[in-house]
């Protein structure tokens, strides 16, 4: 049994606990029937609901970009491919640099990879769980939540986190290489050359972003906000066009991927956007309760980690919350000490969504990479 299967079993265990809590909450609560243990799991039923209700938000973020992926690859390919090939890297690295894995990065990387499965997974899942979400989600969202006086700590933290992304990618690539990742029984060939050469454009972008955050932080942050708004507009266009194509058969944008199964698709082999969303939501039924209960059951050890890092309890709690979603952490920033603010923002670059959104996405789309 591989680590990916073990993680899935663990999440399904928490899903069943949460399902029991949701059922018992209809009749007076888990504590009434299960005593002390029931009290310790109360609230997980609510997280069960949250996990499934995340389907709507996931759909808004993913479906449009998934449908547009082949179109974007066709439009951007003539520009991106020569530049990346000149640097000795696979063009798919462009996708994970700017887009989160679950916001189109995974699917655009596949279209740009030119059949190189290892490069596709390296960009779409490994890089796309660190740099992409930071640029397209974390920074723009944080600016709408944190106090204006905390922007400098956001910039410092993101700067510190961004420069470590190449190290994180190399580590992830090496783990994938030595784990013997297989897809449909075929080994995926991660090599030292692929892992290192594909980091060249990532290093360039990371250095440019770091320099921008250091010397012109306000302009860089405004640039991220504009990019995020443009992306939302693009995703909305893709979603609307895909729905019109599905319901009316009108192809407003030629080359769009279907969002439901199309003639010729084989069940179990091809997953279209809506099925992907459903699969992720099934994983989140267990992931959300897992994060809630683990943080509750292991609260003291987690707080001790905060003491080791010399940050206050709010900052320590923020780091734990970030593993599920960094939005609550940004809401807590005003109560953190200065050191805690910077550490949390740096931690969010690579760790945000690791135990929920990104884990759920990987489990639904490519569980061999967990």
C-alpha positions in Angstrom: 0.0 0.0 0.0 1.4 3.4 -1.1 1.5 6.6 1.0 -1.2 8.0 -1.3 -3.6 5.1 -0.5 -2.8 5.5 3.2 -3.7 9.2 3.1 -7.0 8.4 1.3 -7.9 5.8 3.9 -7.2 8.3 6.7 -9.3 11.0 5.1 -12.2 8.6 4.5 -11.9 7.6 8.2 -12.4 11.3 9.2 -15.2 11.6 6.6 -17.1 8.7 8.3 -16.6 10.3 11.7 -18.0 13.6 10.4 -20.9 11.8 8.8 -21.8 10.3 12.2 -21.5 13.7 13.8 -23.8 15.2 11.2 -26.4 12.5 11.8 -26.2 12.7 15.6 -26.4 16.5 15.5 -30.0 16.0 14.3 -30.9 14.2 17.5 -29.2 16.3 20.2 -25.5 16.1 19.3 -22.7 13.6 19.4 -21.9 14.2 23.0 -25.4 13.0 24.0 -24.8 9.6 22.4 -21.0 9.1 22.5 -20.0 11.0 25.7 -16.5 12.3 25.8 -15.5 11.1 22.4 -18.7 12.6 21.0 -17.8 15.9 22.4 -14.4 15.7 20.8 -15.9 15.2 17.3 -18.7 17.8 17.6 -18.5 20.3 14.7 -17.0 17.9 12.3 -20.4 17.4 10.7 -20.4 21.1 9.8 -17.1 20.6 8.2 -18.5 17.7 6.3 -21.1 20.1 4.8 -18.5 22.7 4.1 -16.4 20.2 2.2 -19.3 19.3 -0.1 -20.5 22.9 -0.5 -17.0 23.9 -1.7 -18.1 22.4 -5.0 -19.5 25.7 -6.1 -16.4 27.8 -5.3 -14.2 25.1 -6.9 -16.4 25.2 -10.0 -16.2 28.9 -10.4 -12.4 28.8 -10.1 -11.7 25.7 -12.2 -14.3 24.9 -14.9 -13.8 28.0 -17.1 -10.0 27.6 -17.1 -10.2 23.9 -17.6 -12.3 24.5 -20.7 -10.0 27.2 -21.9 -6.8 25.2 -21.4 -6.4 24.0 -25.0 -7.3 27.4 -26.4 -4.8 29.2 -24.2 -2.1 26.6 -25.1 -2.8 27.3 -28.8 -2.7 31.1 -28.3 0.3 31.3 -25.9 2.3 28.4 -27.4 4.0 30.4 -30.2 5.3 32.9 -27.6 5.9 30.6 -24.6 7.4 27.6 -26.3 10.4 29.2 -28.0 11.3 31.2 -24.8 11.2 28.2 -22.5 13.0 26.0 -25.0 15.8 28.6 -25.3 16.2 28.4 -21.5 16.3 24.5 -21.7 13.0 24.2 -19.9 9.7 22.6 -20.8 7.0 25.2 -21.7 4.6 23.6 -19.2 6.5 25.4 -16.4 4.8 28.6 -17.5 1.5 27.3 -16.2 2.5 26.4 -12.7 4.4 29.7 -12.4 1.3 31.8 -12.8 -1.6 29.6 -12.0 -2.5 27.4 -9.0 -2.9 23.7 -9.8 -6.6 23.9 -9.0 -7.2 27.1 -10.9 -6.2 25.8 -14.3 -2.4 25.4 -13.8 -2.6 21.6 -13.9 -4.6 21.5 -17.2 -2.7 24.2 -19.0 0.6 22.5 -18.0 -0.7 19.3 -19.6 -1.5 21.2 -22.9 1.9 22.9 -23.0 4.0 19.8 -21.9 4.2 18.3 -25.4 3.6 14.8 -24.1 6.3 15.1 -21.3 4.3 13.6 -18.4 7.0 14.3 -15.8 7.3 18.0 -16.8 3.5 18.3 -16.8 3.2 16.9 -13.2 6.3 18.9 -12.1 4.7 22.1 -13.2 1.0 21.4 -12.7 1.2 19.9 -9.3 4.5 20.6 -7.6 5.2 24.2 -8.8 1.5 24.8 -9.2 0.9 24.3 -5.5 3.5 26.9 -4.5 4.2 29.8 -6.9 1.0 29.7 -8.9 -1.4 30.1 -5.9 0.8 32.7 -4.3 0.6 35.0 -7.3 -2.9 34.3 -8.5 -4.7 33.9 -5.1 -2.8 34.5 -1.9 -1.4 38.0 -2.5 -4.6 39.5 -4.1 -6.9 37.9 -1.5 -4.6 38.9 1.4 -4.8 42.6 0.3 -8.5 42.6 0.7 -8.3 41.2 4.3 -5.3 42.4 6.1 -4.8 45.9 7.7 -3.0 48.4 5.4 -0.3 48.6 8.1 0.4 44.9 7.7 1.2 45.1 3.9 4.9 45.5 4.6 4.9 42.2 6.6 3.0 40.5 3.8 5.6 41.7 1.3 8.5 40.6 3.6 6.9 37.2 4.2 6.1 36.5 0.6 9.6 37.6 -0.4 11.1 35.1 2.0 8.7 32.4 0.8 9.2 33.0 -2.9 13.0 32.5 -2.8 12.5 29.1 -1.3 10.2 27.8 -4.0 13.0 26.4 -6.2 14.2 24.4 -3.2 10.7 23.1 -2.6 10.3 22.2 -6.2 13.6 20.3 -6.4 12.7 18.5 -3.2 9.3 17.5 -4.5 10.8 16.4 -7.8 13.4 14.2 -6.1 10.7 12.6 -3.9 8.7 11.9 -7.1 11.8 10.5 -8.8 12.6 8.1 -5.9 9.0 7.2 -5.3 8.6 5.5 -8.7 5.5 7.4 -9.7 3.3 5.4 -12.2 0.3 6.3 -14.2 -1.8 3.5 -15.7 1.0 1.1 -14.9 3.6 3.2 -16.8 6.5 4.8 -14.9 6.9 8.6 -15.0 10.5 9.4 -15.7 11.6 12.2 -13.4 15.3 12.8 -13.9 17.9 15.1 -12.3 18.2 17.0 -15.6 14.4 17.5 -15.8 14.2 18.6 -12.2 17.1 21.1 -12.4 16.7 22.5 -15.9 13.1 23.2 -15.5 13.9 25.4 -12.5 15.8 27.9 -14.6 12.7 30.0 -15.6 11.2 29.6 -12.1 14.4 30.9 -10.6 14.3 33.9 -12.9 10.7 34.7 -12.0 11.3 34.1 -8.3 14.3 36.5 -8.3 12.3 39.2 -10.3 9.3 38.9 -7.9 11.6 39.0 -4.9 13.4 42.1 -6.2 10.1 43.8 -7.0 8.7 43.1 -3.5 11.9 44.5 -2.0 12.3 47.7 -4.0 8.8 48.5 -5.3 6.4 46.6 -3.1 3.3 48.7 -3.7 3.6 48.5 -7.5 4.2 44.8 -7.3 1.2 44.2 -5.1 -1.0 46.4 -7.3 0.2 44.4 -10.3 -0.8 41.1 -8.6 -4.3 42.6 -7.9 -4.7 43.6 -11.6 -3.5 40.1 -12.7 -6.0 38.4 -10.4 -8.9 40.5 -11.7 -7.9 39.8 -15.3 -7.8 36.1 -14.5 -11.3 36.1 -12.9 -12.6 37.8 -16.1 -10.9 35.2 -18.3 -12.2 32.3 -16.2 -15.8 33.8 -16.3 -15.6 34.1 -20.1 -14.4 30.4 -20.4 -17.2 29.2 -18.0 -19.9 31.1 -19.8 -18.8 29.9 -23.3 -18.4 26.3 -22.0 -22.0 26.3 -20.6 -23.4 27.8 -23.9 -21.6 25.1 -25.8 -23.0 22.4 -23.6 -26.6 23.6 -23.4 -27.1 25.1 -26.9 -24.3 23.6 -28.9 -23.0 27.0 -30.0 -19.2 27.1 -30.1 -18.5 30.8 -29.1 -14.8 30.0 -28.6 -13.4 27.4 -31.0 -11.4 24.6 -29.4 -13.0 24.7 -25.9 -12.8 21.4 -24.0 -16.1 19.9 -23.0 -17.0 20.3 -19.4 -19.1 17.0 -19.3 -18.3 13.7 -20.8 -18.3 13.8 -24.6 -18.8 11.0 -27.2 -15.7 8.8 -27.3 -14.7 9.5 -23.6 -14.1 6.3 -21.6 -15.4 6.3 -18.1 -12.6 6.0 -15.6 -10.0 7.2 -18.1 -11.2 10.7 -19.1 -12.5 13.1 -16.5 -14.1 16.3 -17.6 -14.3 19.5 -15.5 -17.6 18.8 -13.7 -16.6 15.3 -12.8 -13.2 16.6 -11.5 -15.1 19.1 -9.3 -17.3 16.3 -7.9 -14.3 14.1 -7.2 -12.5 16.8 -5.3 -15.6 17.6 -3.3 -15.8 13.9 -2.3 -12.2 14.1 -1.0 -13.0 17.4 0.9 -15.8 15.6 2.7 -12.9 14.0 4.7 -10.2 16.6 4.4 -12.2 19.4 6.1 -13.1 17.4 9.2 -9.6 15.9 9.3 -8.0 19.4 9.7 -10.6 20.5 12.3 -10.2 17.4 14.5 -6.4 17.1 14.2 -6.0 20.7 15.2 -8.4 20.1 18.1 -6.9 16.9 19.3 -3.3 18.0 19.0 -3.7 21.6 20.0 -1.0 21.6 22.7 1.8 20.1 20.6 0.9 22.6 17.8 1.1 25.5 20.3 4.5 24.2 21.4 5.7 24.5 17.8 4.7 28.2 18.0 6.8 28.6 21.1 9.8 27.1 19.4 9.4 29.6 16.6 9.1 32.4 19.1 5.7 33.6 18.0 2.5 34.1 19.9 -0.4 31.6 20.1 -2.5 33.4 17.4 0.5 33.2 15.0 0.9 29.5 15.8 -2.8 28.9 15.2 -2.5 30.8 11.9 0.1 28.4 10.6 -2.1 25.5 11.4 -5.1 27.1 9.7 -3.0 27.9 6.6 -2.5 24.1 6.0 -6.2 24.1 5.2 -6.8 27.6 3.8 -4.9 30.8 4.3 -7.9 33.1 4.3 -8.6 32.6 8.1 -4.9 33.2 8.8 -5.0 36.6 7.0 -8.0 37.5 9.1 -6.0 36.7 12.3 -2.9 38.7 11.2 -3.8 41.9 13.1 -3.6 39.9 16.4 -0.2 38.4 15.7 3.2 39.7 16.8 5.4 41.1 14.1 7.6 38.0 13.8 4.5 35.8 13.6 3.1 38.0 10.7 6.2 37.5 8.6 6.6 33.8 9.3 2.9 33.1 8.5 3.1 34.9 5.2 6.3 33.1 4.3 4.8 29.8 5.4 1.7 30.4 3.3 3.7 30.5 0.1 4.4 26.8 0.0 2.1 25.4 2.7 -1.3 27.0 2.0 -4.1 24.6 1.1 -1.7 21.6 1.5 -4.1 19.4 3.5 -7.4 20.4 1.8 -7.7 22.0 -1.6 -4.4 20.8 -3.1 -4.5 17.4 -1.4 -8.1 17.0 -2.7 -7.2 18.1 -6.2 -4.2 15.7 -6.4 -6.3 12.9 -5.0 -9.0 13.4 -7.6 -6.7 14.0 -10.6 -3.4 12.2 -10.0 -3.3 10.4 -6.6 0.0 8.8 -7.6 1.6 12.2 -6.8 0.4 12.3 -3.2 
